[in-house]
Amino acid sequence: MRTTLAIVLLIAGILPFAARAATNEVLLTSQYDPAEATFRQFLHTSPKQGWRTNLVYCLSYGTSSSPLPSDFMTRFEGSPLRVITDTNALLFSSSGKIVDRTSGREAVILSLRALAVKGDRADASIRWIDSSRAIANIFHFTMKDGSWAFVAGTEQSVDR
């Protein structure tokens, strides 16, 4: 009897956390526009940063780096950069190097950890993870003329 009660209490205590974790790992359709604005902060090319054009960008969502929905990923089809979403498509060497299995090119993971949208404001927590470092960013956006505009951001190096 005590064992059964202990198991029931254990399951009752774990279920809310498991449900919340599963829910948090799905990018909602209503969040697509601010999520895209967040990723696009990194997906640009300029003459000063030509090295970025050779990278493969692997986009993910949540604390477990879940793949993004395919209908969301269609937003990046016209990009001159290679943009993927499945971290299983990457090789992680013992030296820390991250490489795209298909192209053999160096990869960077852009992991959108959290996204909070409240009316015409959005806050995003995202990590840039490459072969040598991980950088945590907090970005703030506001709705302007029907699209999400970058307002401000902070950056901090973190342990990988």
C-alpha positions as CSV (number, residue, x, y, z in Angstrom):
1,M,0.0,0.0,0.0
2,R,2.8,2.5,0.9
3,T,4.7,1.6,-2.3
4,T,1.6,2.2,-4.4
5,L,1.0,5.6,-2.7
6,A,4.7,6.5,-3.1
7,I,4.5,5.7,-6.8
8,V,1.3,7.6,-7.3
9,L,2.8,10.7,-5.5
10,L,6.0,10.4,-7.6
11,I,4.1,10.3,-10.9
12,A,1.8,13.1,-9.8
13,G,4.8,15.2,-9.0
14,I,6.6,14.5,-12.2
15,L,3.7,14.9,-14.7
16,P,3.4,18.7,-14.5
17,F,7.1,19.1,-15.2
18,A,7.1,16.6,-18.1
19,A,4.0,18.3,-19.6
20,R,5.5,21.7,-19.3
21,A,8.8,20.6,-20.8
22,A,7.1,19.0,-23.8
23,T,4.9,22.1,-24.3
24,N,7.9,24.4,-24.1
25,E,9.7,22.6,-26.9
26,V,7.2,23.4,-29.6
27,L,7.4,26.7,-31.4
28,L,3.8,27.9,-31.8
29,T,2.6,29.2,-35.1
30,S,1.7,32.5,-33.4
31,Q,5.5,32.9,-32.6
32,Y,6.8,32.3,-36.1
33,D,7.3,36.0,-37.0
34,P,9.2,37.0,-33.9
35,A,11.2,33.8,-34.0
36,E,12.2,34.5,-37.6
37,A,13.2,38.0,-36.7
38,T,15.4,36.6,-33.9
39,F,17.2,34.1,-36.2
40,R,17.6,36.7,-38.9
41,Q,19.7,38.8,-36.5
42,F,22.4,36.2,-37.3
43,L,21.6,35.2,-40.9
44,H,23.0,38.1,-42.7
45,T,26.1,38.6,-44.9
46,S,28.3,41.6,-45.2
47,P,31.7,42.1,-46.7
48,K,33.2,42.5,-43.3
49,Q,31.9,39.1,-42.2
50,G,32.5,37.0,-45.3
51,W,33.4,34.0,-43.1
52,R,29.8,33.7,-42.2
53,T,28.7,32.7,-45.7
54,N,30.7,29.5,-45.5
55,L,28.9,28.4,-42.3
56,V,26.0,26.0,-42.1
57,Y,23.3,27.4,-39.7
58,C,21.4,24.8,-37.7
59,L,18.3,26.4,-36.1
60,S,16.7,24.8,-33.1
61,Y,14.1,25.6,-30.4
62,G,13.9,25.0,-26.6
63,T,16.4,23.9,-24.1
64,S,16.8,20.5,-25.7
65,S,17.5,22.0,-29.2
66,S,14.4,20.6,-30.8
67,P,14.0,20.8,-34.6
68,L,11.7,23.5,-35.9
69,P,8.5,22.8,-37.8
70,S,9.0,22.4,-41.6
71,D,6.5,25.1,-42.4
72,F,8.5,27.5,-40.3
73,M,11.8,26.5,-42.0
74,T,10.3,27.4,-45.5
75,R,10.9,31.0,-44.5
76,F,14.7,30.4,-45.0
77,E,14.5,28.6,-48.3
78,G,15.5,31.7,-50.4
79,S,18.6,32.4,-48.2
80,P,22.0,32.3,-49.8
81,L,23.2,30.6,-46.6
82,R,22.7,26.9,-45.9
83,V,20.0,26.7,-43.1
84,I,19.0,23.4,-41.5
85,T,17.1,22.5,-38.3
86,D,18.1,19.0,-37.3
87,T,21.1,18.8,-34.9
88,N,21.3,15.1,-35.8
89,A,22.7,16.3,-39.2
90,L,25.8,17.6,-37.4
91,L,29.0,15.9,-36.4
92,F,30.5,16.8,-33.0
93,S,34.2,16.0,-32.8
94,S,36.1,15.3,-29.6
95,S,38.0,18.6,-30.2
96,G,34.7,20.5,-30.2
97,K,34.4,21.1,-33.9
98,I,30.8,21.1,-35.3
99,V,30.5,20.0,-38.9
100,D,27.5,19.5,-41.2
101,R,27.4,15.9,-42.3
102,T,26.2,16.6,-45.8
103,S,28.5,19.4,-46.9
104,G,31.4,18.9,-44.6
105,R,31.3,22.6,-43.7
106,E,31.7,24.1,-40.3
107,A,28.3,24.6,-38.6
108,V,26.9,26.9,-35.9
109,I,23.8,26.1,-33.8
110,L,21.4,28.9,-33.3
111,S,19.3,27.7,-30.4
112,L,16.2,29.8,-29.6
113,R,15.9,28.9,-25.9
114,A,12.8,30.9,-25.1
115,L,10.4,33.4,-26.7
116,A,7.9,35.6,-24.9
117,V,5.4,37.6,-26.9
118,K,3.2,40.2,-25.1
119,G,1.2,42.3,-27.4
120,D,3.5,44.4,-29.6
121,R,6.7,43.4,-27.7
122,A,8.8,40.2,-27.8
123,D,11.8,39.0,-25.9
124,A,14.0,36.2,-27.1
125,S,16.7,34.2,-25.5
126,I,19.0,32.6,-28.1
127,R,22.4,31.0,-28.1
128,W,25.1,31.0,-30.8
129,I,27.0,27.8,-30.4
130,D,30.1,27.1,-32.6
131,S,33.2,25.1,-32.4
132,S,35.0,27.5,-30.0
133,R,32.3,29.2,-28.0
134,A,28.7,29.7,-26.9
135,I,27.2,33.1,-26.6
136,A,23.9,33.8,-24.9
137,N,21.9,36.7,-26.3
138,I,18.7,38.4,-25.1
139,F,17.0,40.3,-27.8
140,H,14.1,42.7,-27.5
141,F,11.7,43.4,-30.4
142,T,8.7,45.7,-31.0
143,M,6.0,45.5,-33.6
144,K,6.5,48.4,-36.2
145,D,4.5,48.7,-39.4
146,G,3.4,45.0,-39.2
147,S,6.8,43.4,-38.6
148,W,9.1,42.8,-35.7
149,A,11.9,45.3,-35.3
150,F,15.0,44.8,-33.2
151,V,15.1,47.2,-30.3
152,A,18.1,46.1,-28.1
153,G,20.1,43.2,-27.1
154,T,22.6,41.9,-24.6
155,E,25.3,39.3,-25.1
156,Q,27.2,37.1,-22.7
157,S,29.7,34.2,-23.1
158,V,28.6,31.0,-21.5
159,D,30.0,27.6,-20.8
160,R,29.2,25.0,-23.5
